[in-house]
Amino acid sequence: MKKSPPLDISPTDAPPVDVPPALSAMVFFLLASCLVVWAMILERLWRRQPVLPYEPRRQAPWRAGDVLLILALFVGSFLASMGLVQLVLDPMAAAPVVAGAGGETTTMHPVAQLLTEGRWWAVTVCVLSAVVVAPIFEEFLFRVVLLGWLEGIEIRHRARLRSLHRVAPLGSIPIVLTALVFAMMHFRTDQPAMSPRHLTFVLLGNAVASLVTLFFGWMWLRLVRGASAADLGWQKAKLPGDVGLGLLVALAVVAPVYAVQLVLYTLVPRYLAVDPVPLFLLALVLGTLYYRTHRVLPAIMLHMALNTTSLILAWLMLVQ
């Protein structure tokens, strides 16, 4: 049985015999940059300066029905894409279990499984799915749509929640609830190893469903609910700064996320993927980043940076 570390995109779990110099250099960079950024954060706290100033927004104009509609659109699009996969592939290729695998199971993320192929087309699909589509769609779904809706509920019922806010600061409840949903969406147990062709079609189908949902969800909120670009977390004038902010936060949190991953990897039973715990912590950061700025690009850049780092580390471990 193979088990993968708990990242959104997890490297292979095969222990390296000789650590490649590039891998050592990357780990050193992650640790050093993390220490530098945290030194900057502590300095601001010491000077009693806000680490990330809060930028208010108007209440999100969408409601529970809109959230359910966007979720249903994604599920329907994904099921439709999987139906097409079954039509395109022959019965043997459509079967997810690798022929001759001998009952071997794995908790590896599908992207990590496909990356082990090492072929250019497999790497291309992994990059497209993990680095481009997933961060953009998931931040739109979880931070803009879901967190924005929960934030509106909290604002409308602030008086009733006054006693709760004495122990939970304003905004913390939507952030935590969204993080829980995000983490549980990545829950996995050990499953039979999938064939590369099947994995390719599944990842491409998921990417297509994500893009379809992103487009129609965005248009629904804009045209039907009257949401502005700012309501959807997009401010053109602040794009360069948002890119830098997301990457700076990534330098602060990627190494700690990997540290949690390594600890849990030795504690959790091998038939369970440990992804939900570190991804819950990551989602807390993503939610806080969005809640404080009410712009989605910093969260997208952080998400992209984490997945890119995971793919690079996985690749370096494979080519040693």
Backbone hydrogen bonds, N-H to C=O, Kabsch-Sander energy under -0.5 kcal/mol:
donor,donor_aa,acceptor,acceptor_aa,energy
2,K,105,T,-2.5
7,L,5,P,-1.6
24,S,20,P,-2.2
25,A,21,P,-2.6
26,M,22,A,-2.0
27,V,23,L,-2.4
28,F,24,S,-2.4
29,F,25,A,-2.3
30,L,26,M,-2.5
31,L,27,V,-2.3
32,A,28,F,-2.8
33,S,29,F,-2.8
34,C,30,L,-1.8
35,L,31,L,-2.0
36,V,32,A,-2.1
37,V,33,S,-2.5
38,W,34,C,-2.4
39,A,35,L,-1.8
40,M,36,V,-1.8
41,I,37,V,-2.2
42,L,38,W,-2.6
43,E,39,A,-1.9
44,R,40,M,-1.9
45,L,41,I,-2.2
46,W,42,L,-2.6
47,R,43,E,-2.0
48,R,45,L,-1.3
49,Q,44,R,-3.3
55,E,292,R,-2.6
67,V,63,R,-1.7
68,L,64,A,-2.6
69,L,65,G,-2.1
70,I,66,D,-2.2
71,L,67,V,-2.3
72,A,68,L,-2.7
73,L,69,L,-2.2
74,F,70,I,-1.9
75,V,71,L,-2.4
76,G,72,A,-2.8
77,S,73,L,-2.3
78,F,74,F,-2.6
79,L,75,V,-2.6
80,A,76,G,-2.2
81,S,77,S,-2.2
82,M,78,F,-2.3
83,G,79,L,-2.0
84,L,80,A,-1.8
85,V,81,S,-1.7
86,Q,82,M,-1.9
87,L,83,G,-1.3
88,V,84,L,-2.3
89,L,85,V,-2.8
94,A,90,D,-2.6
95,A,91,P,-1.0
98,V,193,A,-2.1
101,A,98,V,-1.7
104,E,101,A,-0.8
106,T,191,Q,-2.6
107,T,2,K,-2.0
113,Q,109,H,-2.4
114,L,110,P,-2.3
115,L,111,V,-2.2
116,T,112,A,-1.1
117,E,114,L,-1.8
118,G,115,L,-1.5
123,V,119,R,-2.5
124,T,120,W,-2.4
125,V,121,W,-2.1
126,C,122,A,-2.3
127,V,123,V,-2.6
128,L,124,T,-2.6
129,S,125,V,-2.7
130,A,126,C,-3.0
131,V,126,C,-0.5
131,V,127,V,-1.9
132,V,127,V,-1.2
133,V,128,L,-2.5
134,A,129,S,-2.3
136,I,132,V,-1.1
137,F,133,V,-2.8
138,E,134,A,-2.8
139,E,135,P,-1.8
140,F,136,I,-1.7
141,L,137,F,-2.8
142,F,138,E,-3.0
143,R,138,E,-0.6
143,R,139,E,-1.0
144,V,139,E,-2.1
145,V,140,F,-2.5
146,L,141,L,-2.3
147,L,142,F,-1.9
148,G,143,R,-0.9
149,W,145,V,-1.9
150,L,146,L,-2.5
151,E,147,L,-2.5
152,G,148,G,-1.6
153,I,149,W,-1.9
154,E,150,L,-2.3
155,I,151,E,-2.1
156,R,152,G,-2.3
157,H,153,I,-1.9
158,R,155,I,-1.1
161,L,157,H,-1.6
162,R,159,A,-1.2
165,H,161,L,-2.2
166,R,163,S,-0.8
167,V,164,L,-1.5
168,A,164,L,-1.9
172,S,169,P,-2.2
175,I,171,G,-1.7
176,V,172,S,-2.7
177,L,173,I,-2.6
178,T,174,P,-2.3
179,A,175,I,-2.1
180,L,176,V,-2.3
181,V,177,L,-2.0
182,F,178,T,-2.6
183,A,179,A,-2.5
184,M,180,L,-2.5
185,M,181,V,-1.6
186,H,183,A,-1.5
187,F,184,M,-1.6
190,D,271,Y,-1.8
191,Q,106,T,-2.6
193,A,104,E,-1.5
195,S,96,P,-1.1
199,L,195,S,-2.6
200,T,196,P,-2.4
201,F,197,R,-2.0
202,V,198,H,-2.4
203,L,199,L,-2.7
204,L,200,T,-2.4
205,G,201,F,-2.6
206,N,202,V,-2.4
207,A,203,L,-2.1
208,V,204,L,-2.5
209,A,205,G,-2.4
210,S,206,N,-2.2
211,L,207,A,-2.4
212,V,208,V,-2.6
213,T,209,A,-2.4
214,L,210,S,-2.6
215,F,211,L,-2.5
216,F,212,V,-2.5
217,G,213,T,-2.7
218,W,214,L,-2.1
219,M,215,F,-2.4
220,W,216,F,-2.4
221,L,217,G,-2.2
222,R,218,W,-2.2
223,L,219,M,-3.0
224,V,219,M,-0.5
224,V,220,W,-2.1
225,R,220,W,-1.5
227,A,221,L,-2.9
232,L,228,S,-1.4
233,G,230,A,-1.7
234,W,229,A,-2.6
235,Q,233,G,-0.5
238,K,235,Q,-1.4
239,L,236,K,-1.4
242,D,238,K,-2.3
243,V,239,L,-2.2
244,G,240,P,-1.9
245,L,241,G,-2.4
246,G,242,D,-2.4
247,L,243,V,-2.0
248,L,244,G,-2.3
249,V,245,L,-2.4
250,A,246,G,-1.8
251,L,247,L,-1.8
252,A,248,L,-1.0
253,V,249,V,-1.6
254,V,250,A,-2.5
257,V,253,V,-2.3
258,Y,254,V,-2.2
259,A,255,A,-2.1
260,V,256,P,-2.4
261,Q,257,V,-2.2
262,L,258,Y,-2.4
263,V,259,A,-1.9
264,L,260,V,-2.5
265,Y,261,Q,-2.0
266,T,262,L,-0.7
266,T,263,V,-1.0
267,L,264,L,-1.2
268,V,264,L,-2.8
272,L,269,P,-1.9
273,A,188,R,-2.4
274,V,4,S,-0.6
277,V,274,V,-0.9
279,L,275,D,-2.4
280,F,276,P,-1.8
281,L,277,V,-1.9
282,L,278,P,-2.4
283,A,279,L,-2.6
284,L,280,F,-1.7
285,V,281,L,-1.4
286,L,282,L,-2.6
287,G,283,A,-3.0
288,T,284,L,-2.3
289,L,285,V,-2.8
290,Y,286,L,-2.2
291,Y,287,G,-3.0
292,R,288,T,-2.6
293,T,289,L,-1.5
294,H,290,Y,-3.8
296,V,233,G,-2.5
297,L,233,G,-0.7
300,I,296,V,-2.3
301,M,297,L,-2.7
302,L,298,P,-2.1
303,H,299,A,-2.5
304,M,300,I,-2.9
305,A,301,M,-2.5
306,L,302,L,-2.2
307,N,303,H,-2.2
308,T,304,M,-2.7
309,T,305,A,-2.4
310,S,306,L,-2.3
311,L,307,N,-2.3
312,I,308,T,-2.4
313,L,309,T,-2.7
314,A,310,S,-2.5
315,W,311,L,-2.5
316,L,312,I,-2.7
317,M,313,L,-2.0
318,L,314,A,-1.5
319,V,315,W,-2.2
